[in-house]
Amino acid sequence: MNPARVVLLGAPGAGCSSVGRALANATGLPLYDVGQETAAALGTLPELALVAVPEERYRRAEAATARQTLGQAAAGAVIALGSGCLDDDAVQAALTQARADGAHLVHLTATPRRLATRNGLDAPRSVALGNVYQAFTRMLREREAACAQAGGVVVDTTDTTPERAAALVLEQLADRVGSTPRRAEP
């Protein structure tokens, strides 16, 4: 199956960027990575963007990039959206329009422990930072709820490679019947 447009949603570490690259390679579709494009717009590297500028400025730039990307990539693209901009009403409207235009929304998920590890939160931390893991899991619950609300198929990336996750996405989209999301396990 070669879907017309796939939008990947997921909490930090779920694999939107890496699965997006693998999915673009598997389908031959171009990849639009909102995180990379946001960092470029801010003049920084993606891994430094959230520390290079204040978070509020980053979120505004991320939402603007997401709206533009969802509007421009009308067909034939993989969009690694993530979840940081899902509380923006205009992004929600753009997602609704994308879905109405035939885009496939895919919610990538993983266990909190795996997401924490992928985000480097498994290393020792200063007690001055407080309970970082607790704050992270609270953020994950909020982001997961926003992704679930957006709908689409769900693919668990906990114990899989980006290439296998991309194959699971394609399998789910090929097998999709109706609008009931199904969870694909690795």
FENQUI-V179499 format. One record per helix or strand of 3 or more residues. SS is the DSSP state (hx for helix, st for strand). FROM is the first residue (numbers start at 0). LEN is the number of residues. Records with the same first field share a line. If there is no record, write none. Layout:
SS: FROM-LEN + FROM-LEN
This chain:
st: 4-6 + 29-4 + 76-6 + 103-6 + 152-4
hx: 15-12 + 33-9 + 48-4 + 54-18 + 88-12 + 111-7 + 126-3 + 131-19 + 161-14
